């Protein structure tokens, strides 16, 4: 066994990705872009709805946060359903279902109805939990951080919504034109996805019901810490995405167009930095990436809490925070890809993604309440810095040194299916090298955990924990 180990690692390092994998990654990335465009429609219209319906600051914050909440919680069943039925069913299904609330935005006549529409619009945000296991299954372990990072570029659909929504209100006489436009794009994408989307040949289909799989995912040692880390990274990204236009209008007296443009820029920077975080995680390990991003995020949040001038101080601070939130989000899902068994990736992704969405739901409510009571957003930004520094300390204390480089170690301990998956285009093996040994995989995860129940802890059936001599 020892003689085979160097060959296994060499083979894993030379993993070959099929052309079909790249095609499906492109389809998934465009899909999340379109669905997140729909998911982000209400946020840039928040000031308009506030004027039309006479909303308070808290009511406006709650309105823009409702789609975030449902998009977060909806990821749990969406991820579990993707594990069970596959992306070929779920990708077009989520896209077609999102059309309904988008069209309903054109007929609302009260705050109550708008809240209901926003609730259902959250379906679009659940696409993330469909796409991660879909993409993850197509790529070998040493490429998953990069692949998930590229897929995460599609979260920039919220930037499209932030930039174009207020402008389309001016450019087109029909106020409902943009809703019809988004609905048509969703339908077109759903039809394309029904034709092009394919599940990976090595996809593991769970044979248990949702309840037991949900419980098993919760019991994964890595689920809770990854959820909390993602609540800081992606939660911060979502919170700024939905609330930054309001913040800029209130604090710096910007016009709606100018505030929306800057919010779109924030989102674009975060989205572009997400694959960078994933790629760096593949090279140096997610822990180092997360420590760096949380440290810089905490410092810049403290700086912005003192409300520096917009140009250039505040602009630089927000762009730096955007980059750190994006890179951190990519690094967290590199952890998910490395530490989660393949047949549980969808369910765990749903849980972690839900935590990230919930992390984006709460801050706008806090910011709105704090501003209503104090006339300042300083407390909210200081709370962000506290969360970032706490996450940094956790990563340094519990993750650093326990996350091996995916290309060298995680790839060698990957599942047998990932090592022997056929190339959908040519019928050959997608990854060279011997199939993963389950006992070795369990041993690697035990080594990662430090044998103390920490991240990645897994016990091989029938094998007792080792104890130090003496």
Secondary structure by P-SEA (a helix, b strand, c coil): cccaaaaaaaaaaaccccaaaaaaaaaaaaaaaaaaaaaaccccaaaaaaaaacccaaaaaaaaaaaaaaaaaaaaaaaaaaacccccccaaaaaaaaaaaaaaccccccaaaaaaaaaaaccccaaaaaaaaaaaaaccccaaaaaaaaaacccaaaaaaaccaaaaaaaccccaaaaaaaaaaaaaaaaaaaccccccccbbbbcccaaaaaaaaaaccaaaaaaaaaaaaaaaaaaaaacaaaaaaaaccccaaaaaaaaaaaaaaaaaaaaaaaaaaacccaaaaaaaaaaaaaaaaaaaccccccccaaaaaaaaaaaaaaaaaaaaaaaaaccccccaaaaaaaaaaaaaaaaaacaaaaaaaaaaccccaaaaaaaaaaaaaaaaaaaacccccccccccccccccccccccccccccccccccccccccaaaaaaaaaaaaccccccccccccccccccccc
